[in-house]
């Protein structure tokens, strides 16, 4: 009976030692700077607040540039339509000149 109680006491001491040692390691790990959530959150929040004006300025710059590019694309589309019309007109003129030259060639032959 005494031996059985001794084993139970030793087992309890070992379990308490493992839990205590594990808790100490976890506590040191959390407080040792490896993972300090409050510092991380405050640093991330600080970075967001500090960088927010720069990000807003960059976004506004991108919006302005995008609007300018879209305007140039629209202007280019209009210019291409006009060029197509001009090329079609030139092709019609060349076709009429060709037919006129052929008719002159046929008359002189």
C-alpha positions in Angstrom: 0.0 0.0 0.0 2.8 2.4 0.9 4.6 1.7 -2.5 1.4 2.4 -4.4 1.0 5.8 -2.7 4.6 6.6 -3.3 4.2 6.0 -7.1 1.2 8.2 -7.2 3.0 11.0 -5.4 6.0 10.7 -7.7 3.6 10.7 -10.7 1.9 13.8 -9.4 5.2 15.6 -8.9 6.3 14.7 -12.4 3.1 15.9 -14.0 3.3 19.2 -12.0 6.9 19.6 -13.0 6.1 19.0 -16.7 3.2 21.5 -16.6 5.2 24.0 -14.7 8.2 23.7 -17.1 5.9 23.9 -20.1 4.2 26.9 -18.7 7.5 28.6 -18.0 8.7 28.0 -21.6 5.4 29.3 -23.0 5.5 32.4 -20.8 9.1 33.2 -21.7 8.3 32.7 -25.4 5.3 35.1 -25.3 7.1 37.7 -23.2 10.5 37.3 -24.7 9.6 39.4 -27.8 9.1 36.5 -30.1 5.4 36.9 -30.0 4.1 40.0 -28.3 0.6 40.5 -29.8 0.0 43.9 -28.2 3.2 45.3 -29.7 2.5 43.7 -33.1 -1.1 45.1 -33.1 0.1 48.6 -32.1 2.9 48.6 -34.6 0.6 47.4 -37.4 -2.0 50.1 -36.4 0.7 52.7 -36.2 2.0 51.7 -39.6 -1.5 51.9 -41.1 -2.1 55.3 -39.6 1.3 56.7 -40.6 1.1 55.3 -44.1 -2.5 56.2 -44.8 -1.8 59.7 -46.2 0.8 58.3 -48.6 -1.5 55.5 -49.7 -4.3 58.0 -50.3 -2.0 60.2 -52.3 -0.8 57.2 -54.4 -4.4 56.1 -55.0 -5.4 59.6 -56.1 -2.3 59.7 -58.4 -3.3 56.3 -59.9 -6.9 57.5 -60.4 -5.6 60.6 -62.2 -3.3 58.6 -64.4 -6.0 56.1 -65.2 -8.4 58.8 -66.2 -5.8 60.4 -68.4 -5.0 57.0 -70.1 -8.7 56.4 -70.6 -9.1 59.8 -72.2 -6.2 59.2 -74.5 -7.6 55.8 -75.5 -11.0 57.4 -76.3 -9.2 60.0 -78.4 -7.2 57.3 -80.2 -10.3 55.4 -81.0 -11.9 58.4 -82.6 -8.6 59.1 -84.6 -8.6 55.4 -85.8 -12.2 55.7 -87.0 -11.3 58.8 -88.9 -8.2 57.1 -90.4 -10.3 54.2 -91.5 -12.7 56.5 -93.2 -9.9 58.4 -94.9 -8.3 55.1 -96.0 -11.6 53.9 -97.4 -12.0 57.2 -99.3 -8.5 56.9 -100.7 -9.2 53.3 -101.8 -12.4 54.4 -103.6 -10.4 57.2 -105.3 -7.7 54.8 -106.4 -10.3 52.4 -107.7 -11.9 55.2 -109.8 -8.5 56.4 -111.0 -7.7 52.8 -112.0 -10.9 52.4 -113.9 -10.4 55.7 -115.6 -6.8 54.7 -116.6 -8.1 51.4 -117.9 -10.7 53.1 -120.0 -8.1 55.4 -121.5 -5.8 52.4 -122.1 -8.6 50.6 -123.9 -9.5 53.6 -126.1 -5.9 54.1 -127.2 -5.4 50.4 -128.0 
